[in-house]
Amino acid sequence: QKQHSMHVLMTDEGKYVVVQRSSKEQHQLAAVDTQSPGTSVEIKTDEDSKKVAFCFVHKSTRYIVKKHEKTLKLEPSSEPRPDNIWFSKENLDGSEHYGLSTQAETKLYVTLCGKRAILCFSEDNSECVQFNDTT
């Protein structure tokens, strides 16, 4: 596995993926116009760079991404764990951007939900949010 450190994850529309508090104990990922200070991202890729896993760092707490039905959950973790969710990178439109899908039997694509642009899952790849390739 290759380890990549970076500071931001951006969509092809110039939105920054950041950690936001959703309730007292819970955090979620959202796409926003400005990078929030204190959020950074580590990206791990497999050997052929087709699969990717994320670890978000927000205010000195590390979070791994977990799947719960059709929502993305952030779980505090002091280190990347083997059960950290791995996504497939999919080039959906022939550009340098890519979408992310789950490895599950029924593919789910990372998309944006609601007015607050929270990252969630959809079975429809036409709704898939596109990311700038940083790996």
N, C-alpha and C positions, 0 to 999 in steps of 0.2 A: 504494500500500500504506500502510496505517495502522500505526503503531508503538505498541504498548502496553507499558508497563513495569509490572510488578507484583512482589509478593514471594512469593506462594504460589499453587500450583495445588491445589485441593481436590476430592475426590469428594463426591457428595451424601450419603455416609455419614460425612462429617467426617474422612476420612483425607487426610493431606498427601502430595503426590507429591514425593519427594526423590531426590537422586542418592546411590547407595550404591556402594561399591567391591565388585566381584564377584570380582576377582582382582588380581594385582599391577598389571597394565596396563589392566584393563577396569573400566568403571563401568556401572551399570544404573539404571533407574528403579524405585522401589518405593513402595507406598502404606503409610504408617505413621501411628501415633496422634498423634505429636507432631512439630511442625515442627523439622527439624534446623537449627541455626544454620549459616550459611554456604551455604545453598542458596537461590537465588532464580531466578525465571523471567521471561523476556521473551517476550511473545506478539506475533506479527505476524499481522494479519488482512488479507484482501483487501478490496476496496472495498465489497462487500455483506455482509461479515462472515460469509460462509458457509464460508470456508476459513481454516485457522489453521496457523501454524508456531510451533514453540517453540525457544527457546534457553535452556538451563539454565546457571546460573553456580554453581559449587561450589568453595569455597576458591580463589577468584580465577581458576579455569580455566573457560572457556566451552565448552559442549558443544552440538552440534546432534544432532537425532534422525535416525537412519538406520534403514531397514528391511532386515533380513537374514532372508529366508524368513519365519518367523512370530515372529521376535524383534525387539524394539526395541533398537538399538545406540546408544550415546552415543559420539560422535566429537569429540575436542577440536578446536576451531576458533576462531581469533581473531576471526572475524566471521561473521555469517550468510551462507551461500553459496546460490547458486541451486539447488543439488542438495539442500538441506535439505528433508526430507519435509514435504509439505503434507497436512493432514488435512481431511476434510469434517466440518463440525459437523452432527450429526443429532439432531433432537428426536424421541426414540423413545417418549416416554410423555405428551406434551402438557404437561409441567411446564416450569419455567424451567431445568431441567438439560438437558445435551446429552451425546450420545455422540460418539466420534471414529471415523471410518472412513478407510481409505486410498483414494487416487484410482485404484487399480489396477483392471484389468478384473474380477478377482474381488475383491469388497470384503472387506476384513479389518477387524474391529472391535477397538478397544483393550479388553483385558480383563485380569483379574488371574490370574496363574498360581502355583500352588504355595502352600505354607504361608507363604512369605516375602512373598507378595503383590507379586510382580514384574510389571511391566507387560509384556504380550505381545499377540499377535494371535489372534483366533478368527474363523472364518467365520460363527459363530452370533451374531446380534445380540442374542439374549436374554441372552448372557453379557457384553454390553458394559457397561463401567463408566461411570457417569454423573458428569459434572463440573458444578460450579457455574458458571453463566455469569458470566464476569468481563470480557467485552469489550463 
